[in-house]
Amino acid sequence: GTDICGGYALSMLDCMRQTVIASRTASFTDATTKPITMTEAFYLATKGGAEVLGLSGVCGDLTPGKQCDVLIVDTAAQPIDLFGFETLEERFEKFLFVGDDRNIKQVFVDGKQVVSLNDGDNVVASTTTTP
């Protein structure tokens, strides 16, 4: 996808959330409108965005050889509440809908790790630069 959305925030998480909320709201007033799921919003923010921009051969999914940015997420951290019976998809949806920076443990940009956060009381962020 892109790093720009049609809303007030630059966060792709916020963009996905607002897309789902707007589509749900639209479905209340128009019975022919089907709300977008979190899975569909994630597709639009990743592979769908790359396709629209003509970049599906370069990025948009985890195919070896493509450029990608990846977050390693801890869904057991706050603000996400887990009850122990959630499927992997439900945990992923909870992160997409209520997760924030407290859930992010590692960040990879173009396949290179740029941030790593410890689980202990002392959170350490380390960044590396690439030439």
N, C-alpha and C positions, 0 to 999 in steps of 0.2 A: 504494500500500500504506500501511501504517501504520509508525510508527517504533518499534513495540513487537513483540517476537516472544515465542514461548513458550519461550525458552531463557535462557541466562545473560548474553547480550550484547545491547546495543542496536544494534549494527552490522547493517544490512540485509545486507551481504556475509556476515557470520558466520551470520546467520539462513538465508540461501540455502544456504550450505555445509552447515550442520548438517541442514537439511531433506534435502538430497541424500544425505548420509552415513547419516542415520537410515533413509531409504527403501531404500538399498542394503543396509543391515544387515537390515532386515525381509525383504527379498527372499531373503536367504540361508536363512531358516528357513521361508518360506512361498512355494512355487512359484507361487502365484496372484497374489502381490504383484509388480507391475511397478515398478522403481525410477523415481524422478522424475529427469528430466534437468535439466541446468543451465538449459536454455531454459525448461522448465516452471517451475522455481524462480523464474526472473526474471519470468515472467508472473505467478506468484502474488504476488510482491513489488511488482508495479506494477499492471497492469490488473486482475488478479484480485482484488487487495486492494481496489482502488477499487470494483469491482463488489459485493463482499461488504458493503462499508460503505455501499452505495447512492450512491456518489459518481462513478460512471463518466461522468456528464455534466459533471463538474467537473474531474476529474483522472484519472490512470492511464495516459495515453499522450501522444503528442506532437501531437495534433490541435490546429490553430490555434484559439486562444481558450480552451483549457483551461489550468489552473494546472499547472505542472510544476517539478520540481527536476531539474537535469541535472548530471552530472559529465563533464568532458572528460578522457579517460584516455589515457595514454601506455603502450601495452602493451610497448614496447621497453625500458622502465625496469625496474630490479630490483624485486621478486624474480622477475619473469617471465622465463623462458628461452625465446627464440624461435630456431628453427632455419632460418627463411626459407621454409619450404614450407607454413606454417599458413594455413588459410583465414581469412576474417574471423570466421566463427563460432567457429573453434578459438581464435583470439586472444581473442575475447570470453569464451569459457569459461575460458581460462587466467586472465584477469583476475578473473573471478568466483570461481575456486577458490583462487588463490594471491595475487591482487593485494592491495595495501594502499595507505596514504596516499602512498607514494612514486610511485605511478602516476597520481595525480590532479593534473592541471595547472590546471583551472579548475572552479569551482563556481558554478552558477546556482541561485538560489532564487526560485521564482515568476517565472521568466524574467529575473531581474536578476542580473548577475554580482556575486558577493560575495567571491570569492577568485580570485586569479591567481598562479600560481607560475612563475618563470622556469626555463629549462632549464640555466642556468649554475651555477657553483659557489656563487654567492650567491643563495639562494632567498629571494624576497621575497613575503610574503603581504600583500594589501591587502583591506580590507573596506570596504564602503559600507553606510550605513544608509538605509533607505527610510522615508518618513514614514508 
